Amino acid sequence: MKRGKANDPDAMRGVGFLSYHGGDYDSARDEADIVKVYNHLKEAAIAGHPIARHNLGVVELEIGREDRAVK
């Protein structure tokens, strides 16, 4: 929990995962800072991570950037 509050990405993911699977959906959603998620996905996609590339495309499509989603 301390590492999650200190913005450690692995710890934040773990806290969100445990909250979600424990049925505490509101707390799990609070752990997700969409700007951080987007930036991390973009960095990973640029580095060639295939799952990040896919997930970034999904995010781009959801926010209405179809041209970027296709790339």
Residue frames as a rotation matrix with the C-alpha (Angstrom) as fourth column:
MET 1
0.570 0.822 0.000 0.00
0.822 -0.570 0.000 0.00
0.000 0.000 -1.000 0.00
LYS 2
0.412 -0.490 -0.768 2.85
0.162 -0.790 0.591 2.40
-0.897 -0.368 -0.247 0.84
ARG 3
-0.670 -0.704 0.237 4.53
0.324 0.010 0.946 1.73
-0.668 0.710 0.221 -2.49
GLY 4
-0.164 0.710 0.685 1.23
0.981 0.047 0.186 2.26
0.100 0.702 -0.705 -4.28
LYS 5
0.791 0.463 -0.399 0.79
0.542 -0.834 0.105 5.64
-0.285 -0.299 -0.911 -2.65
ALA 6
0.083 -0.854 -0.513 4.36
-0.035 -0.517 0.855 6.51
-0.996 -0.053 -0.072 -3.65
ASN 7
0.611 0.326 -0.722 3.36
-0.676 -0.260 -0.689 5.98
-0.412 0.909 0.062 -7.31
ASP 8
-0.633 -0.717 0.292 5.29
-0.474 0.657 0.586 2.75
-0.612 0.232 -0.756 -7.82
PRO 9
-0.253 0.604 -0.756 3.64
-0.948 0.002 0.319 1.41
0.194 0.797 0.572 -11.02
ASP 10
-0.598 0.002 -0.802 3.91
-0.071 0.996 0.055 -2.27
0.799 0.090 -0.595 -10.04
ALA 11
-0.916 0.252 -0.312 2.48
0.358 0.160 -0.920 -1.61
-0.182 -0.954 -0.237 -6.61
MET 12
-0.562 0.743 -0.363 -0.31
-0.671 -0.666 -0.326 0.56
-0.484 0.061 0.873 -8.03
ARG 13
-0.314 0.411 -0.856 -1.26
-0.710 0.497 0.499 -2.24
0.630 0.765 0.136 -10.40
GLY 14
-0.758 -0.049 -0.650 -1.23
0.277 0.879 -0.389 -4.74
0.590 -0.475 -0.653 -7.54
VAL 15
-0.858 0.472 -0.201 -3.43
0.022 -0.358 -0.933 -2.58
-0.512 -0.806 0.297 -5.33
GLY 16
-0.352 0.744 -0.568 -5.87
-0.917 -0.395 0.051 -2.01
-0.186 0.539 0.821 -8.18
PHE 17
-0.457 0.100 -0.884 -5.89
-0.406 0.861 0.308 -5.73
0.791 0.499 -0.353 -9.01
LEU 18
-0.882 0.086 -0.464 -6.58
0.423 0.580 -0.696 -6.73
0.209 -0.810 -0.548 -5.41
SER 19
-0.709 0.659 -0.252 -9.29
-0.336 -0.630 -0.701 -4.10
-0.620 -0.412 0.667 -5.03
TYR 20
-0.322 0.582 -0.747 -10.99
-0.925 -0.025 0.379 -5.18
0.202 0.813 0.546 -8.26
HIS 21
-0.397 0.118 -0.910 -10.93
-0.131 0.974 0.183 -8.88
0.908 0.192 -0.372 -7.46
GLY 22
-0.916 0.119 -0.383 -12.05
0.399 0.187 -0.898 -8.14
-0.035 -0.975 -0.219 -3.91
GLY 23
-0.050 0.977 0.206 -15.19
0.981 0.009 0.194 -6.48
0.187 0.212 -0.959 -5.31
ASP 24
0.224 0.067 -0.972 -14.13
0.490 -0.870 0.053 -2.92
-0.842 -0.489 -0.227 -4.44
TYR 25
0.210 -0.077 0.975 -14.56
0.977 -0.005 -0.211 -1.52
0.021 0.997 0.074 -7.94
ASP 26
0.960 0.169 0.224 -14.55
0.171 -0.985 0.012 2.14
0.223 0.026 -0.975 -6.89
SER 27
0.599 -0.801 -0.023 -11.13
-0.289 -0.242 0.926 1.85
-0.747 -0.548 -0.377 -5.24
ALA 28
0.029 -0.578 0.816 -9.78
0.694 0.599 0.400 -0.14
-0.720 0.554 0.418 -8.17
ARG 29
0.524 0.234 0.819 -10.90
0.804 -0.452 -0.386 2.58
0.279 0.861 -0.425 -10.56
ASP 30
0.983 -0.166 -0.076 -9.31
-0.117 -0.894 0.432 5.28
-0.140 -0.416 -0.899 -8.36
GLU 31
0.281 -0.939 0.196 -5.93
0.213 0.260 0.942 3.60
-0.936 -0.223 0.273 -8.82
ALA 32
-0.003 -0.260 0.965 -6.07
0.976 0.209 0.060 4.20
-0.218 0.943 0.253 -12.56
ASP 33
0.084 -0.072 -0.994 -4.79
-0.070 -0.995 0.066 7.61
-0.994 0.064 -0.089 -13.57
ILE 34
0.751 0.362 0.552 -5.78
0.437 0.355 -0.827 7.63
-0.495 0.862 0.108 -17.24
VAL 35
0.826 -0.516 -0.226 -3.04
-0.556 -0.679 -0.480 10.09
0.095 0.522 -0.848 -18.20
LYS 36
-0.083 -0.880 0.468 -0.38
-0.834 0.319 0.451 7.84
-0.546 -0.353 -0.760 -16.66
VAL 37
0.210 0.242 0.947 -1.92
0.168 0.946 -0.279 4.77
-0.963 0.218 0.158 -18.28
TYR 38
0.973 0.214 0.084 -1.93
0.127 -0.197 -0.972 6.46
-0.192 0.957 -0.219 -21.68
ASN 39
0.548 -0.826 -0.130 1.67
-0.835 -0.529 -0.152 7.65
0.057 0.192 -0.980 -21.34
HIS 40
-0.172 -0.604 0.778 2.93
-0.587 0.697 0.412 4.25
-0.791 -0.385 -0.474 -20.18
LEU 41
0.489 0.418 0.765 1.10
0.348 0.711 -0.611 2.52
-0.800 0.565 0.202 -23.02
LYS 42
0.977 -0.123 -0.174 2.55
-0.213 -0.526 -0.824 4.96
0.010 0.842 -0.540 -25.52
GLU 43
0.176 -0.977 0.125 6.10
-0.961 -0.143 0.236 4.43
-0.213 -0.161 -0.964 -24.24
ALA 44
-0.163 -0.200 0.966 5.72
-0.218 0.962 0.163 0.65
-0.962 -0.185 -0.201 -24.29
ALA 45
0.756 0.502 0.420 4.18
0.308 0.293 -0.905 0.71
-0.577 0.814 0.067 -27.78
ILE 46
0.780 -0.538 -0.319 7.03
-0.622 -0.608 -0.494 2.85
0.072 0.583 -0.809 -29.10
ALA 47
-0.175 -0.873 0.455 9.45
-0.875 0.350 0.335 0.32
-0.452 -0.339 -0.825 -27.61
GLY 48
-0.504 -0.018 -0.864 7.67
-0.713 0.573 0.404 -2.39
0.488 0.819 -0.302 -29.63
HIS 49
-0.880 0.238 0.410 5.64
-0.157 0.670 -0.726 -4.19
-0.448 -0.703 -0.552 -26.96
PRO 50
-0.863 0.505 -0.016 2.84
0.118 0.231 0.966 -5.88
0.491 0.832 -0.259 -28.95
ILE 51
-0.176 0.845 -0.506 0.20
0.967 0.244 0.071 -5.95
0.184 -0.477 -0.860 -26.21
ALA 52
-0.305 0.006 -0.952 0.83
0.448 -0.882 -0.149 -2.29
-0.840 -0.472 0.266 -25.40
ARG 53
-0.977 -0.049 -0.208 0.46
-0.160 -0.481 0.862 -1.46
-0.142 0.876 0.462 -29.10
HIS 54
-0.555 0.826 -0.092 -2.90
0.548 0.447 0.707 -3.22
0.625 0.342 -0.702 -29.17
ASN 55
-0.016 0.563 -0.826 -4.13
0.983 -0.144 -0.117 -1.65
-0.185 -0.814 -0.551 -25.94
LEU 56
-0.636 -0.251 -0.730 -3.02
0.173 -0.968 0.183 1.81
-0.752 -0.010 0.659 -27.07
GLY 57
-0.944 0.329 0.035 -5.00
0.000 -0.105 0.994 1.31
0.330 0.939 0.099 -30.28
VAL 58
-0.217 0.899 -0.381 -8.07
0.865 0.358 0.352 0.42
0.453 -0.253 -0.855 -28.23
VAL 59
-0.142 0.101 -0.985 -7.66
0.733 -0.657 -0.174 3.53
-0.665 -0.747 0.019 -26.08
GLU 60
-0.897 -0.236 -0.373 -7.19
-0.055 -0.779 0.625 5.73
-0.438 0.581 0.686 -29.14
LEU 61
-0.727 0.684 0.059 -10.35
0.311 0.252 0.917 4.27
0.612 0.684 -0.396 -30.69
GLU 62
-0.074 0.720 -0.690 -12.33
0.992 0.122 0.021 4.83
0.099 -0.683 -0.724 -27.49
ILE 63
-0.150 -0.013 -0.989 -11.40
0.455 -0.889 -0.058 8.51
-0.878 -0.459 0.139 -27.39
GLY 64
0.741 0.664 -0.099 -12.31
0.189 -0.348 -0.918 8.98
-0.644 0.662 -0.383 -31.05
ARG 65
0.124 -0.775 -0.620 -8.89
-0.804 -0.445 0.395 8.98
-0.582 0.449 -0.678 -32.69
GLU 66
0.827 0.312 0.468 -9.59
-0.046 0.867 -0.496 6.34
-0.561 0.388 0.731 -35.33
ASP 67
0.802 -0.564 -0.196 -6.67
-0.318 -0.125 -0.940 7.40
0.506 0.816 -0.280 -37.53
ARG 68
-0.124 -0.871 0.476 -4.19
-0.948 -0.037 -0.316 6.90
0.293 -0.490 -0.821 -34.67
ALA 69
0.291 0.311 0.905 -5.90
-0.658 0.752 -0.047 3.68
-0.695 -0.582 0.423 -33.58
VAL 70
0.991 0.120 -0.051 -5.29
-0.115 0.617 -0.779 2.13
-0.062 0.778 0.625 -36.99
LYS 71
0.339 -0.938 -0.072 -1.57
-0.651 -0.179 -0.737 2.93
0.679 0.297 -0.672 -36.85
